Amino acid sequence: MAEEIRKLFVARLPWTACRVALREYFSQFGAVERSQVLFDRNTGRSKRFGFVVFKDEASIGETMNVSHHEIHDTEIFVQPHKPPKSNEKSKKDKDPLDMMITTEQE
């Protein structure tokens, strides 16, 4: 099963939240496959958002049926993950010859 349809975006996390806190909180809605809080690599501080991947897609619906989510006495924002749209090929996927022609024309 594709991970993207089982993934939640979680924001406005308290500074104290870690992946364990996410796993503990969201496990009430279903089995959590993995959880992640992103940190700034320069400062080591939390970026205050992360992701939760459930083992079952139905857990996303269970989570979204609840209007208020809170971790460490802080209300958090939760929504199903929306992967970035890639309508146009990235530069690394483009033909190098096409890139040279485009660059020369500019």
N, CA and C atoms as a LAMMPS dump frame, in Angstrom:
ITEM: TIMESTEP
0
ITEM: NUMBER OF ATOMS
318
ITEM: BOX BOUNDS ff ff ff
-5.0000000000000000e+02 5.0000000000000000e+02
-5.0000000000000000e+02 5.0000000000000000e+02
-5.0000000000000000e+02 5.0000000000000000e+02
ITEM: ATOMS id mol type element x y z
1 1 1 N 0.853 -1.183 0
2 1 2 C 0 0 0
3 1 3 C 0.895 1.241 0
4 2 1 N 0.557 2.216 -0.818
5 2 2 C 1.37 3.429 -0.94
6 2 3 C 1.399 4.207 0.379
7 3 1 N 2.585 4.601 0.761
8 3 2 C 2.762 5.32 2.018
9 3 3 C 2.042 6.66 2.013
10 4 1 N 2.01 7.338 0.889
11 4 2 C 1.445 8.686 0.813
12 4 3 C -0.012 8.746 1.265
13 5 1 N -0.799 7.695 1.019
14 5 2 C -2.212 7.731 1.404
15 5 3 C -2.415 7.359 2.871
16 6 1 N -1.344 6.961 3.548
17 6 2 C -1.405 6.625 4.971
18 6 3 C -0.654 7.643 5.827
19 7 1 N -0.3 8.783 5.227
20 7 2 C 0.587 9.749 5.868
21 7 3 C -0.166 11.004 6.294
22 8 1 N 0.142 11.487 7.499
23 8 2 C -0.415 12.732 8.029
24 8 3 C 0.681 13.778 8.137
25 9 1 N 0.321 15.011 7.847
26 9 2 C 1.189 16.16 8.105
27 9 3 C 0.754 16.732 9.444
28 10 1 N 1.685 16.974 10.332
29 10 2 C 1.387 17.48 11.669
30 10 3 C 2.215 18.743 11.89
31 11 1 N 1.548 19.846 12.234
32 11 2 C 2.248 21.129 12.416
33 11 3 C 1.843 21.78 13.735
34 12 1 N 2.536 22.878 14.04
35 12 2 C 2.353 23.638 15.275
36 12 3 C 2.675 22.78 16.498
37 13 1 N 3.655 21.902 16.323
38 13 2 C 4.065 21.051 17.432
39 13 3 C 4.751 21.878 18.515
40 14 1 N 4.595 21.481 19.769
41 14 2 C 5.346 22.173 20.817
42 14 3 C 6.836 21.849 20.661
43 15 1 N 7.68 22.719 21.174
44 15 2 C 9.128 22.519 21.061
45 15 3 C 9.56 21.201 21.687
46 16 1 N 8.795 20.732 22.666
47 16 2 C 9.156 19.527 23.411
48 16 3 C 8.752 18.233 22.708
49 17 1 N 7.974 18.325 21.633
50 17 2 C 7.473 17.118 20.958
51 17 3 C 8.586 16.429 20.169
52 18 1 N 8.586 15.108 20.241
53 18 2 C 9.532 14.294 19.488
54 18 3 C 8.741 13.188 18.791
55 19 1 N 9.44 12.339 18.038
56 19 2 C 8.732 11.29 17.298
57 19 3 C 8.002 10.33 18.23
58 20 1 N 8.538 10.122 19.423
59 20 2 C 7.886 9.234 20.397
60 20 3 C 6.543 9.829 20.834
61 21 1 N 6.52 11.138 21.073
62 21 2 C 5.27 11.8 21.465
63 21 3 C 4.23 11.689 20.349
64 22 1 N 4.663 11.844 19.104
65 22 2 C 3.728 11.688 17.982
66 22 3 C 3.185 10.269 17.935
67 23 1 N 4.075 9.299 18.057
68 23 2 C 3.652 7.886 18.012
69 23 3 C 2.661 7.583 19.136
70 24 1 N 2.975 8.044 20.338
71 24 2 C 2.089 7.781 21.476
72 24 3 C 0.714 8.411 21.278
73 25 1 N 0.687 9.656 20.821
74 25 2 C -0.596 10.327 20.65
75 25 3 C -1.424 9.693 19.525
76 26 1 N -0.822 9.503 18.369
77 26 2 C -1.59 9.045 17.211
78 26 3 C -1.892 7.554 17.238
79 27 1 N -1.279 6.796 18.122
80 27 2 C -1.576 5.363 18.195
81 27 3 C -3.006 5.104 18.665
82 28 1 N -3.658 6.093 19.26
83 28 2 C -5.061 5.923 19.646
84 28 3 C -5.985 5.827 18.423
85 29 1 N -5.491 6.236 17.255
86 29 2 C -6.293 6.196 16.028
87 29 3 C -5.961 5 15.144
88 30 1 N -4.907 4.284 15.481
89 30 2 C -4.505 3.115 14.705
90 30 3 C -3.021 2.853 14.88
91 31 1 N -2.579 1.717 14.362
92 31 2 C -1.168 1.346 14.478
93 31 3 C -0.298 2.304 13.667
94 32 1 N 0.711 2.863 14.309
95 32 2 C 1.617 3.812 13.666
96 32 3 C 2.826 3.047 13.137
97 33 1 N 3.078 3.187 11.849
98 33 2 C 4.244 2.548 11.231
99 33 3 C 5.518 3.309 11.559
100 34 1 N 5.445 4.637 11.416
101 34 2 C 6.591 5.468 11.787
102 34 3 C 6.133 6.903 12.017
103 35 1 N 6.927 7.636 12.768
104 35 2 C 6.642 9.05 13.033
105 35 3 C 7.96 9.81 12.938
106 36 1 N 7.845 11.087 12.615
107 36 2 C 9.05 11.891 12.378
108 36 3 C 8.773 13.346 12.742
109 37 1 N 9.681 13.955 13.467
110 37 2 C 9.674 15.398 13.722
111 37 3 C 10.922 15.938 13.053
112 38 1 N 10.78 17.012 12.286
113 38 2 C 11.934 17.567 11.576
114 38 3 C 12.655 18.593 12.444
115 39 1 N 13.991 18.559 12.358
116 39 2 C 14.834 19.45 13.142
117 39 3 C 15.749 20.243 12.218
118 40 1 N 16.066 21.477 12.621
119 40 2 C 16.994 22.31 11.878
120 40 3 C 18.394 21.741 12.067
121 41 1 N 19.075 21.469 10.971
122 41 2 C 20.391 20.823 11.099
123 41 3 C 21.443 21.774 11.663
124 42 1 N 21.251 23.088 11.538
125 42 2 C 22.24 24.03 12.071
126 42 3 C 22.062 24.292 13.56
127 43 1 N 20.812 24.445 13.993
128 43 2 C 20.563 24.787 15.395
129 43 3 C 20.191 23.581 16.247
130 44 1 N 19.727 22.515 15.613
131 44 2 C 19.274 21.35 16.359
132 44 3 C 17.892 21.508 16.959
133 45 1 N 17.263 22.646 16.699
134 45 2 C 15.924 22.907 17.238
135 45 3 C 14.857 22.33 16.32
136 46 1 N 13.736 22.006 16.922
137 46 2 C 12.608 21.477 16.168
138 46 3 C 12.091 22.509 15.179
139 47 1 N 11.689 22.045 14.009
140 47 2 C 11.031 22.926 13.039
141 47 3 C 9.537 22.998 13.329
142 48 1 N 9.099 22.271 14.344
143 48 2 C 7.728 22.268 14.845
144 48 3 C 6.724 21.657 13.866
145 49 1 N 7.199 20.758 13.003
146 49 2 C 6.27 19.982 12.192
147 49 3 C 6.867 18.608 11.94
148 50 1 N 6.005 17.717 11.496
149 50 2 C 6.465 16.359 11.254
150 50 3 C 5.423 15.552 10.501
151 51 1 N 5.631 14.247 10.489
152 51 2 C 4.761 13.334 9.748
153 51 3 C 4.506 12.079 10.566
154 52 1 N 3.332 11.503 10.354
155 52 2 C 2.967 10.224 10.949
156 52 3 C 2.48 9.333 9.817
157 53 1 N 2.994 8.108 9.761
158 53 2 C 2.541 7.141 8.76
159 53 3 C 1.867 6 9.511
160 54 1 N 0.597 5.775 9.182
161 54 2 C -0.159 4.683 9.788
162 54 3 C 0.043 3.403 8.984
163 55 1 N -0.195 2.277 9.619
164 55 2 C -0.128 0.997 8.919
165 55 3 C -1.369 0.781 8.066
166 56 1 N -2.471 1.471 8.419
167 56 2 C -3.741 1.292 7.724
168 56 3 C -4.314 2.646 7.307
169 57 1 N -4.786 2.736 6.096
170 57 2 C -5.347 3.973 5.555
171 57 3 C -6.555 4.473 6.353
172 58 1 N -7.341 3.563 6.921
173 58 2 C -8.535 3.941 7.681
174 58 3 C -8.191 4.8 8.894
175 59 1 N -6.991 4.69 9.404
176 59 2 C -6.57 5.474 10.568
177 59 3 C -6.54 6.964 10.263
178 60 1 N -6.304 7.324 9.005
179 60 2 C -6.33 8.741 8.612
180 60 3 C -7.729 9.295 8.855
181 61 1 N -8.738 8.559 8.403
182 61 2 C -10.128 8.982 8.61
183 61 3 C -10.483 9.097 10.074
184 62 1 N -10.04 8.127 10.879
185 62 2 C -10.297 8.163 12.32
186 62 3 C -9.689 9.422 12.937
187 63 1 N -8.489 9.756 12.52
188 63 2 C -7.812 10.939 13.044
189 63 3 C -8.545 12.215 12.643
190 64 1 N -8.977 12.283 11.391
191 64 2 C -9.619 13.497 10.892
192 64 3 C -11.036 13.671 11.438
193 65 1 N -11.622 12.615 11.991
194 65 2 C -12.949 12.721 12.614
195 65 3 C -12.897 13.487 13.932
196 66 1 N -11.716 13.644 14.474
197 66 2 C -11.537 14.392 15.717
198 66 3 C -11.144 15.822 15.353
199 67 1 N -11.859 16.795 15.909
200 67 2 C -11.617 18.19 15.512
201 67 3 C -10.489 18.859 16.296
202 68 1 N -10.134 18.331 17.454
203 68 2 C -9.124 18.973 18.302
204 68 3 C -8.043 17.961 18.663
205 69 1 N -6.804 18.277 18.335
206 69 2 C -5.666 17.422 18.674
207 69 3 C -4.692 18.221 19.523
208 70 1 N -4.148 17.57 20.554
209 70 2 C -3.274 18.274 21.491
210 70 3 C -2.127 17.357 21.93
211 71 1 N -0.923 17.894 21.894
212 71 2 C 0.257 17.197 22.414
213 71 3 C 0.966 18.134 23.376
214 72 1 N 1.297 17.635 24.55
215 72 2 C 1.976 18.42 25.594
216 72 3 C 1.244 19.731 25.856
217 73 1 N -0.071 19.665 25.992
218 73 2 C -0.932 20.825 26.286
219 73 3 C -0.902 21.898 25.202
220 74 1 N -0.533 21.527 23.986
221 74 2 C -0.502 22.464 22.864
222 74 3 C -1.363 21.922 21.738
223 75 1 N -2.284 22.76 21.241
224 75 2 C -3.113 22.346 20.117
225 75 3 C -2.246 22.258 18.862
226 76 1 N -2.4 21.169 18.137
227 76 2 C -1.603 20.951 16.931
228 76 3 C -2.503 20.945 15.709
229 77 1 N -1.911 21.144 14.548
230 77 2 C -2.614 21.133 13.275
231 77 3 C -2.341 19.805 12.584
232 78 1 N -3.4 19.15 12.104
233 78 2 C -3.267 17.835 11.48
234 78 3 C -4.047 17.824 10.17
235 79 1 N -3.421 17.307 9.121
236 79 2 C -4.133 17.111 7.853
237 79 3 C -3.474 15.976 7.082
238 80 1 N -4.248 15.318 6.209
239 80 2 C -3.623 14.285 5.371
240 80 3 C -2.503 14.907 4.548
241 81 1 N -1.423 14.172 4.389
242 81 2 C -0.266 14.673 3.644
243 81 3 C -0.612 14.842 2.17
244 82 1 N -0.221 15.97 1.619
245 82 2 C -0.401 16.234 0.189
246 82 3 C 0.986 16.343 -0.418
247 83 1 N 1.413 15.318 -1.166
248 83 2 C 2.752 15.387 -1.75
249 83 3 C 2.858 16.54 -2.735
250 84 1 N 4.037 17.13 -2.875
251 84 2 C 4.204 18.235 -3.819
252 84 3 C 3.874 17.787 -5.237
253 85 1 N 3.204 18.664 -5.95
254 85 2 C 2.868 18.358 -7.341
255 85 3 C 4.079 18.626 -8.216
256 86 1 N 4.334 17.721 -9.119
257 86 2 C 5.469 17.906 -10.021
258 86 3 C 4.967 17.812 -11.457
259 87 1 N 4.325 18.874 -11.916
260 87 2 C 3.804 18.915 -13.28
261 87 3 C 4.932 19.033 -14.291
262 88 1 N 5.957 19.772 -13.919
263 88 2 C 7.08 19.993 -14.818
264 88 3 C 8.257 19.149 -14.364
265 89 1 N 8.998 18.637 -15.296
266 89 2 C 10.171 17.838 -14.942
267 89 3 C 11.174 18.72 -14.199
268 90 1 N 11.842 18.132 -13.225
269 90 2 C 12.89 18.881 -12.54
270 90 3 C 14.093 18.985 -13.476
271 91 1 N 15.021 19.892 -13.149
272 91 2 C 16.192 20.093 -14.008
273 91 3 C 16.996 18.817 -14.179
274 92 1 N 17.073 18.002 -13.14
275 92 2 C 17.874 16.784 -13.256
276 92 3 C 17.22 15.762 -14.196
277 93 1 N 15.901 15.873 -14.419
278 93 2 C 15.202 14.941 -15.31
279 93 3 C 15.178 15.423 -16.752
280 94 1 N 15.538 16.667 -16.975
281 94 2 C 15.498 17.215 -18.328
282 94 3 C 16.699 16.74 -19.143
283 95 1 N 16.518 16.721 -20.42
284 95 2 C 17.588 16.363 -21.345
285 95 3 C 18.632 17.477 -21.326
286 96 1 N 19.903 17.183 -21.07
287 96 2 C 20.944 18.212 -21.01
288 96 3 C 21.021 19.046 -22.288
289 97 1 N 20.763 18.439 -23.431
290 97 2 C 20.8 19.181 -24.685
291 97 3 C 19.693 20.236 -24.725
292 98 1 N 18.502 19.876 -24.259
293 98 2 C 17.405 20.843 -24.194
294 98 3 C 17.761 21.999 -23.278
295 99 1 N 18.422 21.707 -22.152
296 99 2 C 18.812 22.763 -21.22
297 99 3 C 19.817 23.693 -21.861
298 100 1 N 20.753 23.149 -22.663
299 100 2 C 21.754 24 -23.322
300 100 3 C 21.084 24.915 -24.337
301 101 1 N 20.169 24.382 -25.1
302 101 2 C 19.474 25.176 -26.108
303 101 3 C 18.672 26.278 -25.455
304 102 1 N 17.954 25.949 -24.381
305 102 2 C 17.15 26.941 -23.66
306 102 3 C 18.045 28.026 -23.094
307 103 1 N 19.157 27.651 -22.51
308 103 2 C 20.083 28.607 -21.903
309 103 3 C 20.674 29.533 -22.961
310 104 1 N 21.032 28.984 -24.097
311 104 2 C 21.636 29.788 -25.163
312 104 3 C 20.636 30.788 -25.744
313 105 1 N 19.356 30.437 -25.741
314 105 2 C 18.327 31.308 -26.327
315 105 3 C 18.008 32.476 -25.403
316 106 1 N 18.277 32.335 -24.121
317 106 2 C 17.911 33.393 -23.161
318 106 3 C 18.85 34.518 -23.16
